[in-house]
Amino acid sequence: MMRAVGVCLCGLLLSSTAFGESVERWQAVELPDPGRHASVTGIGESRFPDGGQGLWIGTKQGSFRRIEGRWQVWPEIDGQRPTLTALKVAPDETGQTTWWLGTPAGLYTTSDGQTWHHISRADVPLADDRISSLHLDQARGAEPELWIGTGVGLTLWRAGQWTPVTSRPDGFRAGQVLAIRRFSVNGTRQRWVATTDGLSRLVDGQWQRMAADCLRGRQIKAMETIDIKDRLHVALATSRGLYLIDVEAPETCSRQSLPGSEGEPVQALIRDVSERLYAFTRDGVERWHGSPAGMEGWAPFDQRDGLEANPSWNGVAFRDSEGVMWAGTDRGAWYFRPAQTPAAASGAARLLIDGEPKAPGSYLIPWVQRNIAIELVPADGSRSHAVRARLSTDGVETAQPWQPLPWKTRLDVGHGGLQFDLETMDEWGRLHGPASYRVRHSHPWLPIALSVLIALMVIVVVIVRWPR
């Protein structure tokens, strides 16, 4: 008997349910001109020298901050509007609170927002003037360190001392610094640095290159951390897909499939407050939903969720203190407020066999019919396009990649009948099912009876005409 395993969205023959939550929509950020449609260089949240606090966005046409819901140009330095790439509040060598601003032309520092000091590699041993990231790190009992990522490497600042981190074949991997993360593993402090050329970590004062063989030929685009089955993992967006590294076994990495984006670049990553990972791809955004059992499935966002078609993500992503997600493109910025996962399925799908809706169970088809048409269509729902399906046949348990609905195929029933199991993946990335179906041929009583009757008639005719 042939066995088919199909996986689809959202539970079979379920109706859409309203949970009182606002529809999840991506919205374009309406910055003042000339930054409205400019390429985004950085996004963050900070307290500012004048006492204000809020979000800031840097663009190639100037930088802006949002105070009490209104955007304004910030900062202006000597009549110029610098392009911000990073901002960090950290003490200077005297312990005075200082604002450190990263730009493509080096660092700017100020303690009052009025007097600014420009620092470039002509003044100190910065790896490069193109500042890409700033990270404040302070071990217990030690001086605070400012980690300054640039277009070609990393420089550490401690109490007025500038120390470039040297790239070595068996140590730090230089390149444009994309992200810096600090965490503890089994009581050991670790710092991980992702650059366009590779991944490095600092443990007990020693730099090590991570997963070099696994990542060979893949340019890193972004780095994020995520808990999977209560174990911390590093997620890497690369030029050839998404990869995961277990921080307790960091020598290797594993590739994570994205529906419809196999081997395609992932441009940015960010995690929401519910430990869901967002991967920014050429077509939109994919949300990876987690649970105590581990990562389960993906849910897509595209132009039907407010995004423009083929957004040109450029690696800039940030989650603010209210849990709102912000992301940059080459044509402006977007923001998104995630909803919490409802207790029940929020989407629906209907299974049709030969055009008729069917619930799980057993079905008979005419004995002359050799195959059936299976179709999975979305029921009414706010995000019915998020419904997906996959299928494996001939006893193969490995399913094909997820496909968006509507999904349709034909299956050979065969002489012994056909059994298949359907699951669904709803708009929250959760799996439902499996739901089992069995299709068999109906017993051909009438054809058999007719055949027997014809046979009897033939016998009678033969007997009557048999010569005596």
C-alpha positions, -999 to 999 in steps of 0.1 A, spaced: 0 0 0 13 34 -9 17 59 20 17 96 16 26 121 43 14 157 36 20 186 59 -1 217 56 -12 247 76 -34 251 105 -54 221 112 -80 205 89 -115 219 86 -109 244 114 -125 278 112 -107 311 117 -110 325 152 -107 360 165 -85 365 195 -89 402 201 -54 409 189 -45 435 163 -35 422 129 3 419 127 14 445 101 47 459 90 47 497 86 71 520 69 88 546 91 79 582 81 111 600 87 115 637 79 130 645 46 157 640 33 159 607 53 124 594 44 136 570 17 173 570 23 194 539 30 194 531 68 228 528 85 218 522 121 189 519 146 191 521 183 176 535 215 193 558 240 192 585 266 204 617 250 227 645 265 197 669 268 178 644 290 155 631 262 152 594 256 140 575 226 148 558 194 173 570 168 178 561 132 208 569 111 206 572 73 229 582 45 210 615 43 213 624 80 202 610 114 171 614 135 157 607 169 121 603 181 111 622 212 75 620 225 64 604 192 79 631 170 110 627 147 136 654 147 171 659 132 198 648 157 226 654 160 239 685 143 276 689 147 292 721 134 262 726 111 265 691 97 242 661 100 264 630 105 253 596 94 250 575 126 259 538 125 261 532 163 256 550 196 267 540 231 267 558 265 299 549 283 323 566 307 354 584 294 389 580 310 378 603 339 346 584 345 324 612 331 293 600 312 301 603 275 281 598 244 301 578 218 287 581 182 299 559 154 299 573 119 315 564 85 340 591 93 351 579 127 339 586 163 323 616 178 321 621 216 303 646 238 294 650 274 268 677 270 256 675 234 271 709 227 309 703 225 319 675 202 352 658 198 361 640 166 383 609 167 397 592 137 425 567 129 447 597 123 444 605 161 443 570 176 450 534 164 414 527 153 412 498 129 393 520 105 372 552 104 341 533 92 325 525 126 300 497 123 292 488 159 298 498 195 296 475 225 302 483 262 318 454 282 328 454 318 339 424 338 335 424 376 362 446 392 377 456 359 377 489 339 349 493 314 358 485 278 343 499 247 345 475 218 346 495 185 338 475 154 349 490 121 349 482 84 381 462 87 385 450 123 381 456 160 396 481 185 393 480 223 392 512 244 399 510 281 406 540 303 420 561 274 441 532 259 433 521 224 442 485 215 436 471 180 428 434 179 452 417 156 438 392 130 456 358 132 451 326 113 443 307 146 426 337 164 405 367 156 391 368 121 392 404 109 367 420 85 337 444 88 324 439 123 287 430 121 277 421 157 293 416 192 276 394 218 286 387 254 272 358 275 283 332 301 286 295 293 289 272 323 302 301 343 328 312 317 324 346 302 326 346 264 325 374 238 316 365 202 323 387 173 309 382 138 326 398 109 320 395 71 350 371 70 342 348 99 332 342 135 355 345 165 352 342 203 372 354 232 375 330 262 400 335 290 419 361 271 423 339 240 408 344 206 395 314 187 379 309 153 345 292 154 330 267 129 355 278 102 350 246 81 312 247 83 311 284 73 337 282 46 324 300 14 296 317 33 298 354 41 282 362 74 255 389 73 243 391 109 244 373 142 218 367 170 214 344 200 184 321 206 174 295 231 165 261 217 155 233 241 170 254 270 204 256 253 218 288 240 226 289 203 242 315 180 222 321 148 241 333 118 226 349 87 249 342 58 251 346 20 239 310 17 212 306 43 208 303 81 232 284 104 230 275 141 258 269 166 253 253 200 275 275 222 284 244 243 296 226 212 308 255 190 333 236 167 306 229 142 274 245 129 241 232 114 222 246 85 185 255 92 162 253 62 140 283 54 108 276 34 111 287 -1 146 302 5 169 272 4 204 284 0 193 320 -5 210 349 15 196 359 49 203 396 53 194 402 90 183 385 122 165 396 153 148 380 182 115 391 198 106 390 235 89 357 230 121 340 218 110 339 182 137 345 156 130 367 125 150 360 94 150 388 68 151 374 32 148 386 -3 111 380 -3 102 394 31 105 381 67 103 346 81 94 341 118 108 310 135 85 299 163 99 281 193 85 260 221 98 239 251 102 210 226 124 231 203 120 251 171 89 241 153 81 260 121 81 291 100 55 318 93 60 343 65 55 380 62 54 397 28 36 425 9 3 411 22 15 420 56 24 456 47 59 451 33 69 462 -1 77 435 -26 114 424 -25 125 447 4 162 454 2 172 446 38 207 458 46 214 440 79 202 467 103 178 453 128 169 464 164 143 455 191 134 484 214 125 484 251 88 480 242 94 450 221 88 467 188 110 454 159 128 478 136 147 470 104 165 490 78 166 487 40 183 506 12 151 526 8 140 534 44 131 517 76 102 495 88 87 486 122 66 458 135 48 451 168 46 413 173 14 399 188 16 371 214 8 336 203 -29 328 210 -39 297 229 -56 281 199 -50 279 162 -57 313 146 -58 302 109 -75 274 90 -72 251 61 -96 228 43 -87 195 27 -105 186 -5 -105 151 -21 -117 152 -57 -132 187 -50 -151 177 -19 -142 189 17 -132 159 38 -126 154 75 -101 128 87 -114 92 83 -119 65 57 -134 70 22 -145 49 -7 -140 57 -43 -154 39 -74 -135 7 -82 -126 20 -117 -110 51 -103 -72 48 -101 -61 81 -85 -75 110 -65 -70 148 -65 -59 162 -32 -61 199 -26 -55 220 5 -70 255 4 -69 282 31 -101 289 50 -110 325 58 -85 341 81 -65 373 86 -33 357 72 -45 328 51 -14 331 29 7 318 58 -8 284 53 18 259 39 19 223 29 45 196 22 42 160 9 62 128 8 52 96 -9 61 59 -14 68 55 23 95 82 24 93 99 57 114 129 47 89 155 35 95 179 7 100 216 15 70 236 27 49 250 -1 24 279 2 -13 273 -3 -32 265 -23 -15 232 -27 -27 205 -50 -15 171 -63 -28 137 -75 -21 105 -57 -23 69 -71 -47 49 -50 -33 15 -61 -49 -19 -56 -45 -19 -19 -58 15 -13 -40 47 0 -33 61 34 -20 95 41 -14 118 71 -19 155 69 -4 181 93 -8 218 92 15 248 101 -5 278 112 5 315 109 23 313 142 46 286 129 30 258 150 24 223 137 -11 207 140 -19 171 134 -13 146 120 -48 138 107 -51 104 91 -70 95 59 -76 62 42 -90 59 7 -101 25 -7 -120 12 -37 -156 4 -32 -165 -33 -36 -177 -37 -72 -209 -57 -62 -229 -46 -93 -201 -54 -118 -196 -88 -101 -233 -95 -100 -236 -86 -137 -206 -108 -145 -221 -137 -126 -255 -132 -143 -239 -131 -177 -219 -162 -169 -250 -180 -158 -268 -169 -190 -240 -182 -211 -241 -215 -192 -278 -218 -197 -275 -211 -234 -248 -236 -238 -268 -263 -219 -299 -256 -240 -281 -258 -273 -259 -287 -263 -266 -314 -289 -284 -345 -274 
